[in-house]
């Protein structure tokens, strides 16, 4: 891994006024790429910190590599601080309800007057159009955009097993922000970048729209689809475990027959091509299942590995903590979460010229960087103390 490369967004200052996942994921990507991301949160902390249940991991995962400024941004003194910070910023990110930032005097039309070079990234439920004022959530657009229908069996729409649309929407927001910064280099002017949940899920549905147009009929949900490959299933093993195996080419089919000693299948003219094998699925898949059922999970995985056939154990998220590949290549960064819990969490899944965006700092405590951020803006110790005593800064005792 090349640690000598300069992070591509070094020197870019981002002010983040966000909550939950959509906005914080966008900010995390920019922070991982080297931007100085200053999370402006209420004096008692971003409410995401306090979520229970499924939301307990949101703050700790999506707020690494950021600084925290706990500020009463709607009070008179706090607003002066925020405006000073925004004048120095290259980017602002927000993901609050449609119209709420404009009501607070923080819409793009207001901030353009404060800082014409500011790139304003607004992350919403919908891009401009008839639905733009509607509130939306990840699960709402999964239902509205067809993802839930395609994920579960007929009659049982099922949300995806992670906050996929929030994350994708944040990713496209980061992508658009980087492009806007490039455009600003040419024009000298900032402007509005918009990314939305609904359009993100529609983008993911594009392949299903294409097949509908080609066939003149919509595809069934994924659990009931006709696979493009003959062997593409979860199989049971002799020790009560399960392994997914995908045989997706004629070469893999030949190797399957060779390594698993299936000469009869190899010689069967009905199975010569993938399309023929798809036609034979009703009797072929049970036959392959019988073969695989004679192996333990470990033995089947080793056979597939030796035969260069695609396979995977059926893992749970917690299994990733000890995954040998992730441990070997450093994909899981040691992280201390708020409250002191120590764990390992995933880095961004790419490298550039051998450089992997690193963990630089753990998710911050409430107002952890108040003094650092304000001093960089020119505030002296006495002024900072005055803001604290006036209640403009948190955390509150």
C-alpha positions, -999 to 999 in steps of 0.1 A, spaced: 0 0 0 14 34 -10 12 56 21 33 84 5 6 97 -19 -11 130 -9 -48 125 -3 -66 139 -33 -89 162 -14 -63 176 10 -69 213 15 -107 211 8 -128 222 38 -163 207 41 -189 219 66 -214 191 73 -248 197 87 -263 162 86 -278 134 105 -285 96 102 -268 80 71 -274 98 38 -255 130 47 -229 115 70 -220 88 44 -213 116 18 -192 134 44 -173 103 54 -163 96 18 -150 131 13 -132 129 47 -116 95 38 -103 111 6 -85 138 26 -110 167 30 -112 185 63 -148 177 72 -162 197 101 -194 182 115 -215 210 129 -239 194 154 -263 207 180 -248 216 214 -262 183 229 -249 163 199 -263 149 167 -294 129 175 -280 100 155 -257 94 185 -287 84 206 -304 60 182 -312 26 195 -319 -8 178 -308 -11 142 -295 25 142 -270 21 170 -241 17 146 -249 46 123 -229 74 140 -199 53 148 -195 40 113 -203 71 91 -185 98 111 -148 88 111 -121 112 100 -143 142 109 -140 170 134 -170 179 156 -181 215 163 -210 215 187 -228 248 180 -261 264 185 -263 273 148 -297 290 151 -288 313 180 -273 348 173 -238 340 185 -237 306 170 -250 318 136 -221 343 134 -197 315 140 -214 293 114 -213 321 88 -176 327 95 -170 290 90 -190 289 58 -171 318 44 -139 297 47 -155 265 33 -153 249 -1 -183 226 4 -214 224 26 -234 191 29 -269 189 43 -297 163 43 -326 179 62 -362 179 51 -370 198 19 -372 236 25 -360 234 61 -325 249 54 -340 278 35 -364 285 64 -333 287 86 -316 311 63 -291 284 52 -304 275 18 -282 277 -13 -298 310 -23 -286 324 11 -251 309 12 -243 320 -23 -243 355 -10 -219 346 18 -195 325 -3 -200 325 -41 -174 297 -44 -192 273 -20 -203 240 -34 -237 233 -18 -245 195 -16 -282 189 -9 -292 153 -3 -329 147 -4 -356 121 -10 -363 133 -46 -346 154 -73 -366 184 -86 -400 174 -98 -436 168 -86 -423 148 -55 -395 171 -45 -412 184 -13 -421 149 -1 -401 135 29 -385 101 22 -364 74 39 -343 46 26 -370 20 32 -397 43 16 -378 45 -17 -369 8 -16 -407 2 -17 -415 29 -41 -386 21 -66 -392 -16 -69 -362 -28 -49 -383 -43 -21 -405 -61 -47 -374 -75 -65 -358 -86 -32 -385 -107 -16 -407 -135 -30 -440 -126 -47 -464 -109 -23 -437 -103 3 -418 -71 -5 -385 -72 15 -361 -44 22 -324 -50 15 -303 -61 44 -284 -28 48 -291 9 43 -281 5 6 -300 35 -8 -288 60 19 -253 49 12 -256 50 -26 -273 84 -24 -244 97 -3 -219 82 -26 -234 100 -56 -235 131 -36 -198 128 -29 -192 120 -66 -212 151 -77 -193 173 -51 -159 163 -64 -170 170 -100 -184 204 -88 -151 213 -73 -134 204 -106 -159 227 -124 -153 254 -99 -116 253 -108 -126 263 -143 -153 289 -135 -144 302 -101 -180 297 -90 -196 272 -67 -232 260 -70 -258 234 -61 -252 197 -62 -282 175 -56 -285 137 -50 -316 119 -40 -328 86 -26 -355 78 -51 -334 85 -82 -306 63 -67 -329 33 -63 -343 39 -98 -307 38 -111 -303 4 -95 -335 -8 -112 -322 1 -146 -313 -35 -155 -348 -46 -147 -363 -18 -169 -340 -29 -197 -351 -66 -195 -388 -55 -194 -383 -35 -226 -365 -64 -243 -390 -92 -233 -421 -71 -232 -428 -84 -197 -414 -76 -163 -389 -99 -146 -401 -118 -115 -386 -111 -80 -351 -123 -76 -360 -154 -56 -381 -166 -85 -360 -154 -115 -348 -176 -143 -311 -175 -138 -287 -167 -166 -266 -196 -155 -276 -233 -151 -259 -238 -117 -262 -207 -95 -276 -219 -62 -272 -224 -25 -264 -261 -18 -265 -281 14 -235 -301 26 -232 -334 45 -224 -316 78 -256 -295 77 -239 -263 63 -246 -244 31 -224 -231 2 -233 -210 -28 -218 -223 -60 -220 -206 -94 -209 -224 -126 -211 -196 -151 -191 -207 -181 -185 -238 -203 -150 -240 -189 -162 -241 -153 -188 -268 -163 -160 -289 -178 -139 -285 -146 -169 -293 -124 -174 -326 -143 -136 -333 -142 -130 -325 -105 -162 -340 -92 -159 -371 -114 -191 -366 -133 -181 -382 -167 -218 -390 -175 -228 -354 -172 -198 -343 -192 -207 -366 -220 -244 -357 -221 -252 -338 -253 -281 -321 -236 -256 -302 -214 -231 -290 -240 -238 -253 -236 -249 -230 -209 -282 -223 -225 -289 -260 -229 -280 -265 -192 -305 -238 -183 -332 -257 -201 -321 -288 -181 -323 -270 -147 -353 -289 -134 -334 -322 -134 -298 -309 -135 -298 -288 -103 -311 -317 -81 -284 -339 -96 -257 -314 -88 -272 -310 -53 -269 -348 -48 -232 -346 -57 -225 -316 -34 -244 -332 -5 -218 -359 -3 -191 -333 8 -186 -314 40 -186 -276 37 -148 -275 40 -143 -302 15 -168 -287 -10 -151 -253 -7 -117 -268 -13 -129 -287 -43 -144 -256 -59 -112 -237 -51 -91 -264 -68 -115 -264 -98 -115 -226 -101 -153 -225 -97 -170 -196 -80 -183 -203 -45 -190 -187 -12 -199 -197 23 -232 -182 36 -216 -156 59 -232 -133 85 -219 -97 90 -201 -107 122 -181 -133 103 -163 -105 85 -144 -94 117 -122 -125 113 -122 -129 75 -87 -139 64 -87 -118 32 -98 -86 50 -73 -91 78 -45 -97 54 -51 -66 32 -60 -42 60 -96 -36 48 -109 -34 84 -95 -4 103 -91 -5 141 -117 20 154 -127 33 188 -164 41 188 -181 67 210 -183 52 245 -149 35 241 -159 4 223 -130 -9 202 -136 -27 169 -126 -30 133 -147 -13 105 -144 -13 67 -125 12 48 -136 25 14 -134 -4 -11 -109 9 -36 -72 17 -41 -57 45 -62 -21 41 -74 -17 16 -45 -31 41 -19 -61 30 2 -80 59 20 -70 53 56 -86 58 90 -70 90 103 -92 97 133 -120 79 152 -156 93 152 -154 124 174 -169 132 207 -195 160 209 -177 193 204 -143 175 205 -127 200 181 -145 232 192 -113 250 202 -93 237 172 -119 248 146 -126 282 162 -89 290 167 -83 283 130 -111 308 122 -93 335 143 -112 332 176 -91 338 207 -93 318 240 -114 346 256 -138 347 228 -142 309 228 -148 309 265 -174 336 260 -192 315 234 -191 286 258 -205 305 287 -232 320 265 -244 285 256 -234 288 219 -210 259 222 -216 224 235 -215 199 249 -238 211 276 -229 200 311 
